[in-house]
C-alpha cells in the first residue's frame, strides 16, 4: 500500500483564494496560460512541502510563485511581453477605470522583471516594504529603490503615451 499524504485545507485555499492567486500570476507572467502554469508549479511545490509548512500556506505559495517567475525571467532571453487585462476579484468598476487599469497593466509590461515584481508585491498585493523584502530575499532598501525606479519608469511611459495621443485628440477637437 502506498503512503498517502493528507492535504487538509488545500482545497479550501484553492477555492477561496484561487482567483486572486491566478490574477497575481497573470501580472507576473504576462498571459493567462503562463499564469496557470506558474500557479500549478507553485501548488506542486506547496504540496511537496505541505506537512513541513507551519503557518501561512498561502504566503508560502505566493513566495514560491514570485521566485519561480523571477527564475523564468532569468533563464530566458528578454523578449516583449503582452500582459492581459486582469480584473481583481470582487471588484466591478466603470469603463474609465477599466481602461486605466488596462493602460497600467500594459505600462507594467514595459518594466524590467524585478521592478515589475516589486511593484506587484507592493501595490497589487499590498505588502509592506519589509514583507516584500522578506518575500524576495533582499533588503528593504532594495525594495524602496526598485519601487522608486519602477514608479518613475511607469510615469515616463504613461507620459510618453499621453504625448503620443495628444495630437490625435487635439486634431479631433478642431
C-alpha positions as CSV (number, residue, x, y, z in Angstrom):
1,X,0.0,0.0,0.0
2,X,1.3,3.4,-1.0
3,X,1.7,6.1,1.7
4,X,-0.8,8.9,1.3
5,X,-0.2,12.5,2.4
6,X,-3.0,14.5,4.0
7,X,-3.6,17.9,2.3
8,X,-6.1,19.3,4.8
9,X,-7.0,22.8,3.7
10,X,-5.6,22.7,0.2
11,X,-9.0,22.6,-1.5
12,X,-10.2,25.5,0.7
13,X,-7.1,27.5,-0.2
14,X,-7.6,26.9,-3.9
15,X,-11.4,27.6,-3.9
16,X,-11.2,30.7,-1.7
17,X,-8.0,32.3,-3.0
18,X,-7.5,30.7,-6.4
19,X,-8.8,33.7,-8.4
20,X,-6.6,36.2,-6.6
21,X,-3.6,33.9,-6.9
22,X,-4.2,33.5,-10.6
23,X,-4.6,37.3,-11.1
24,X,-1.3,37.8,-9.4
25,X,0.3,35.1,-11.6
26,X,-1.1,36.8,-14.7
27,X,0.6,40.0,-13.7
28,X,3.9,38.2,-13.1
29,X,3.9,36.2,-16.3
30,X,2.0,38.3,-18.9
31,X,-0.5,35.7,-20.1
32,X,-3.2,33.5,-18.6
33,X,-1.7,30.3,-20.0
34,X,1.7,31.1,-18.4
35,X,0.0,32.2,-15.2
36,X,-1.9,28.9,-15.0
37,X,1.5,27.1,-15.4
38,X,3.1,29.2,-12.8
39,X,0.3,28.7,-10.3
40,X,0.3,24.9,-11.0
41,X,4.1,24.8,-10.4
42,X,3.7,26.7,-7.2
43,X,0.9,24.4,-6.0
44,X,3.1,21.4,-6.8
45,X,5.9,22.8,-4.6
46,X,3.5,23.7,-1.9
47,X,2.1,20.1,-1.9
48,X,5.6,18.6,-1.7
49,X,6.3,20.5,1.5
50,X,2.7,20.6,2.8
51,X,3.4,18.9,6.2
52,X,6.6,20.9,6.8
53,X,5.0,24.3,6.4
54,X,3.7,25.6,9.7
55,X,1.7,28.8,9.4
56,X,0.7,30.7,6.3
57,X,0.5,28.3,3.4
58,X,-0.8,30.9,1.0
59,X,2.2,33.1,1.8
60,X,4.5,30.2,1.1
61,X,2.6,29.6,-2.2
62,X,2.9,33.3,-3.2
63,X,6.6,33.5,-2.3
64,X,7.1,30.3,-4.4
65,X,5.3,31.9,-7.4
66,X,7.4,35.1,-7.2
67,X,10.6,33.1,-7.1
68,X,9.5,30.8,-9.9
69,X,8.6,33.9,-12.0
70,X,12.0,35.5,-11.4
71,X,13.7,32.2,-12.2
72,X,11.8,32.1,-15.5
73,X,12.8,35.7,-16.4
74,X,16.5,34.9,-15.6
75,X,16.6,31.8,-17.7
76,X,15.2,33.2,-20.9
77,X,16.3,36.0,-23.2
78,X,14.4,39.2,-22.8
79,X,11.5,39.4,-25.3
80,X,8.5,41.6,-25.5
81,X,5.6,40.6,-23.3
82,X,2.0,41.5,-23.5
83,X,0.0,41.4,-20.3
84,X,-3.7,40.7,-20.4
85,X,-6.4,42.5,-18.6
86,X,-6.8,41.5,-15.0
87,X,-9.9,42.1,-13.0
88,X,-9.3,41.9,-9.3
89,X,-11.7,39.5,-7.6
90,X,-14.8,41.0,-6.1
91,X,-14.5,44.4,-7.8
92,X,-16.7,45.9,-10.5
93,X,-16.0,49.3,-11.9
94,X,-16.9,51.6,-14.8
95,X,-15.3,51.7,-18.3
96,X,-12.9,54.5,-17.4
97,X,-11.4,52.6,-14.6
98,X,-11.1,49.5,-16.7
99,X,-9.3,51.5,-19.5
100,X,-7.0,53.0,-16.9
101,X,-6.3,49.5,-15.4
102,X,-5.5,48.2,-18.9
103,X,-3.2,51.1,-19.6
104,X,-1.4,50.5,-16.3
105,X,-1.1,46.8,-17.0
106,X,0.4,47.5,-20.4
107,X,2.8,50.0,-18.9
108,X,3.8,47.5,-16.3
109,X,4.7,45.1,-19.1
110,X,7.4,47.5,-20.2
111,X,9.3,47.3,-16.9
112,X,12.2,45.0,-16.2
113,X,11.1,41.9,-14.3
114,X,12.5,42.9,-10.9
115,X,10.8,46.3,-11.0
116,X,7.6,44.7,-12.1
117,X,7.7,42.1,-9.3
118,X,8.4,44.7,-6.7
119,X,5.5,46.9,-7.9
120,X,3.1,43.9,-8.0
121,X,4.1,42.9,-4.4
122,X,3.9,46.5,-3.1
123,X,0.8,47.9,-4.8
124,X,-1.2,44.9,-6.1
125,X,-0.6,42.5,-3.2
126,X,-0.3,45.5,-0.8
127,X,2.7,44.0,1.0
128,X,4.7,46.3,3.2
129,X,8.3,47.0,2.3
130,X,9.5,44.6,4.9
131,X,7.1,41.9,3.7
132,X,8.2,42.4,0.1
133,X,11.9,42.3,1.1
134,X,11.3,39.1,3.0
135,X,9.4,37.5,0.1
136,X,12.1,38.3,-2.4
137,X,15.0,37.7,0.0
138,X,16.6,41.2,-0.3
139,X,16.9,44.3,1.8
140,X,14.2,46.9,2.5
141,X,16.5,49.4,0.8
142,X,16.5,47.4,-2.4
143,X,12.7,47.2,-2.3
144,X,12.5,51.0,-1.8
145,X,14.9,51.9,-4.6
146,X,13.5,49.3,-7.0
147,X,9.9,50.6,-6.4
148,X,11.0,54.2,-6.8
149,X,12.7,53.4,-10.1
150,X,9.8,51.3,-11.3
151,X,7.2,54.1,-10.4
152,X,9.4,56.7,-12.1
153,X,9.6,54.5,-15.3
154,X,5.8,54.0,-15.2
155,X,5.4,57.7,-15.1
156,X,7.7,58.2,-18.1
157,X,5.9,55.5,-20.1
158,X,2.4,56.9,-19.3
159,X,3.6,60.5,-20.0
160,X,5.0,59.4,-23.4
161,X,1.7,57.7,-24.2
162,X,-0.2,60.9,-23.3
163,X,2.0,62.9,-25.6
164,X,1.6,60.4,-28.4
165,X,-2.2,60.6,-28.0
166,X,-2.3,64.4,-27.7
167,X,-2.1,65.3,-31.4
168,X,-4.9,62.9,-32.3
169,X,-7.0,64.4,-29.5
170,X,-6.2,68.0,-30.4
171,X,-6.8,67.3,-34.1
172,X,-10.2,65.9,-33.3
173,X,-11.2,68.9,-31.3
174,X,-10.7,71.3,-34.2
